[in-house]
Amino acid sequence: MIAKEELLLLKTKILPQGADTVLDFLASRNQQVERTHIVLENVPLLIIGRHGMIARIPVSGSVHKVSKPDEILHQLRSFFSRQETLYLFVNLPDLPVPTEVTELLKEVQDRDAQKEALRQEIDNALSIRDKDAFIRATNALNQLLGERRISNSPSRRFSV
């Protein structure tokens, strides 16, 4: 069984045409869906890839292969009425992250690393009772925290 949330999370990836409705349908039948990381033979299988989908569904002793979203939904409706397990193989790329977002995340990570280093420096200064080092590190941390408050202000955040 696959979690409904895991199926719906797939909608954040680059989907082929019609896959969103198929994923919604599968989410309502998630008790009968099992995710696989290899393409299995001789089992009911739905493959979702970047450029399309293909379903191999057993019907009356033979396997029907369908690839159009409406045909897949039709086959899945009749398949799930039999209370069998459908295997799902997904090969979808993640949505590309814009470089601006990547740069912003790196800035936040760097700033967080600086804050952690300054906190460690403050702890060390306290443990060895070095007042000057404590004051320097505390001032640097306060300055860094003050810059964050300024950069979060609406005027800078939404400026072009």
C-alpha positions in Angstrom: 0.0 0.0 0.0 1.2 3.5 -0.8 0.4 6.5 1.3 -2.1 8.9 -0.3 0.3 11.8 0.5 3.1 10.1 -1.4 0.9 9.8 -4.5 -0.2 13.4 -4.3 3.4 14.5 -3.8 4.1 13.1 -7.3 2.0 16.0 -8.6 4.9 18.3 -7.6 7.0 16.7 -10.4 7.0 17.3 -14.1 4.0 15.2 -15.2 3.0 13.9 -18.6 -0.4 15.0 -20.0 -3.3 13.5 -18.1 -1.2 12.1 -15.2 -2.7 14.4 -12.6 -6.2 12.9 -13.0 -4.7 9.4 -12.9 -2.8 10.3 -9.7 -6.0 11.7 -8.1 -7.8 8.5 -9.0 -4.9 6.3 -7.6 -4.9 8.4 -4.4 -8.6 7.4 -3.8 -7.6 3.8 -4.2 -4.2 3.9 -2.5 -4.9 0.7 -0.5 -4.6 -1.2 -3.7 -1.5 0.5 -5.1 2.0 -0.6 -4.4 5.1 1.4 -5.5 7.9 -0.5 -7.2 11.4 0.7 -8.2 11.8 -1.8 -11.0 9.5 -2.6 -13.9 7.8 -5.9 -13.1 6.6 -8.4 -15.6 3.4 -10.3 -15.5 1.8 -8.1 -12.9 -0.8 -5.2 -13.2 1.5 -2.3 -13.7 1.3 1.5 -14.4 4.4 3.2 -15.6 4.4 7.0 -15.3 7.4 8.7 -17.1 8.2 12.2 -18.2 6.8 11.8 -21.7 3.8 9.5 -21.0 2.2 6.7 -19.2 1.5 3.1 -20.0 -0.7 0.7 -18.1 -0.5 -3.1 -18.4 -3.8 -4.4 -17.0 -4.9 -8.0 -17.1 -8.4 -8.4 -18.6 -10.0 -11.8 -19.2 -6.7 -13.7 -19.0 -4.7 -11.4 -21.3 -2.8 -8.2 -20.6 -4.1 -5.0 -22.2 -1.6 -2.2 -22.8 -3.0 1.3 -22.9 -1.3 4.6 -23.0 -3.9 7.3 -23.4 -5.0 8.9 -20.1 -8.8 8.3 -20.6 -8.1 4.7 -21.6 -5.9 4.2 -18.6 -8.6 5.6 -16.3 -11.2 3.3 -17.8 -9.0 0.2 -17.4 -8.1 1.2 -13.8 -11.7 1.6 -12.8 -12.5 -1.9 -14.0 -9.3 -3.2 -12.5 -9.9 -1.8 -9.0 -13.4 -3.3 -8.8 -11.6 -6.7 -8.5 -9.7 -5.8 -5.3 -6.3 -6.6 -6.8 -3.0 -4.8 -6.3 -1.7 -2.4 -8.9 2.1 -1.8 -9.1 3.2 1.7 -9.8 6.6 2.6 -11.4 7.4 6.3 -11.5 10.3 7.9 -13.4 9.6 11.6 -13.2 12.2 14.4 -12.9 11.8 17.0 -10.2 10.7 20.5 -11.1 13.7 22.6 -11.9 14.7 25.0 -9.1 15.4 28.6 -10.4 19.0 29.8 -9.8 17.6 32.7 -7.7 16.1 30.3 -5.3 19.3 28.2 -5.1 21.3 31.3 -4.5 18.9 32.4 -1.8 19.1 29.0 -0.1 22.9 29.1 -0.1 22.8 32.6 1.5 20.5 31.4 4.2 22.7 28.3 4.9 25.9 30.4 5.0 24.3 32.9 7.4 23.1 30.1 9.6 26.6 28.5 9.6 28.0 32.0 10.6 25.5 32.3 13.5 26.3 28.8 14.7 30.1 29.5 14.6 29.6 32.7 16.5 27.5 30.9 19.2 30.2 28.3 19.5 32.8 31.1 19.8 30.6 32.7 22.6 30.5 29.3 24.4 34.2 28.9 24.2 34.8 32.5 25.4 32.5 31.8 28.4 34.2 28.5 29.2 37.7 30.1 29.2 36.4 33.4 30.8 37.7 35.6 27.9 35.7 38.7 28.3 37.1 40.4 25.1 36.4 37.4 22.9 32.9 37.1 24.4 32.1 40.8 23.6 33.5 40.5 20.1 31.5 37.4 19.3 28.4 38.7 20.9 28.6 42.0 18.9 29.2 40.1 15.7 26.2 37.8 16.4 24.0 40.8 17.2 25.1 42.5 14.0 24.4 39.4 12.0 20.9 39.1 13.6 20.3 42.8 13.0 21.1 42.4 9.3 18.6 39.6 9.1 15.8 41.8 10.5 16.6 44.5 8.0 16.7 42.1 5.1 13.3 40.7 6.1 11.7 44.1 6.0 9.1 44.5 3.2 10.8 47.3 1.5 14.0 45.3 0.8 12.3 42.0 0.3 10.1 43.1 -2.6 12.3 45.7 -4.2 13.4 45.2 -7.8 
